[in-house]
Amino acid sequence: MEIRADDLRRPEVLRLLHAHLHAVAQLSPPESVHALGLDGLRRPEVSVWTAWQGDALLRIGALKELSPHHGEIKSMRTDPRHLRKGVAAALLKHIVEQARRRGYRRLSLETGSMAAFAPAHRLYACFGFESCAPFADYVDDPHSAYMTRAV
């Protein structure tokens, strides 16, 4: 598996991003969807990586700088054909390492609170993320779960 910085131009990446946005829109009411679209992911404070095996796109993930010492994980999505193969853990490890290199002291994320998000909760917990209060511009929302960890 190869993890690459991505400029969000390849059709495979755009399809996976579209699938991600569609899936979260199906699970959460519109006011509770915090996934970044293409424009949001192309902002200068956001870095995007993709994981590949040959020509096959496995996963996408992003890191948004909230402050010089705090980052947020965004847009984590695995292609359904590559679930439960360790791809999510590999890309999450890469993002945590990038946060450490950037000197972040804290890494946080927002995800859904519903049962469909339980696998994500377990993955993040395995990497030391713990539940926390809303951070940055987030507010209490019964459809959201907030997690954080020291870097």
Secondary structure, DSSP 4 states (H G I P E B T S, - for coil): -EEEE--S-SHHHHHHHHHHHHHHHHHS-GGG-----HHHHTSTTEEEEEEEETTEEEEEEEEEEEETTEEEEEEEEE-GGGTTSSHHHHHHHHHHHHHHHTT-SEEEEEEE-SGGGHHHHHHHHHTT-EE----TT----TTEEEEEEE-
